[in-house]
Amino acid sequence: MKACEVEGLEIVLCNDGGKFYAFQRRCGHMNAPLDMGTANGYIVTCPLHSVQFDASTGKALSGIVPSYSEEPVPKSMAGSFAWLAQLMTHVKIHDLRTFAVKVEDGKIFVDI
């Protein structure tokens, strides 16, 4: 994935074996830069909370995927983590804006 800015819009270009997709750079959940996440085919995973999106349609495919550590949460932080978890249940996940892409003569064109 590669991030770029076109006429003030932050866009990510994603290459899935020669098929190109373009979508808004910021996650529809917590505004994280999606180009810092991962792409597996047309499935893009946010680096912050592992929300997954379909790069071809922009549809959110999952909710938040919690990550767990074997390390216990320090007691002094347990209340903060519980509060954050409660807040996260109220944060909506929005689909991504996508853009039409065409490739001509080795150049990528994005319809914004």
Buried (B, 14 or more C-beta within 10 A) or exposed (E): BEEBEEEEBBBBBBBBEEEBBBBBBBBBBBEBBBBBBEBEEBBBBBBBBBBBBBBBBBEBBBBBEEEEEEEEEEEEEEEEEEEEEEEBEEEEBBBBBBBEBEEEEEEBEBEE
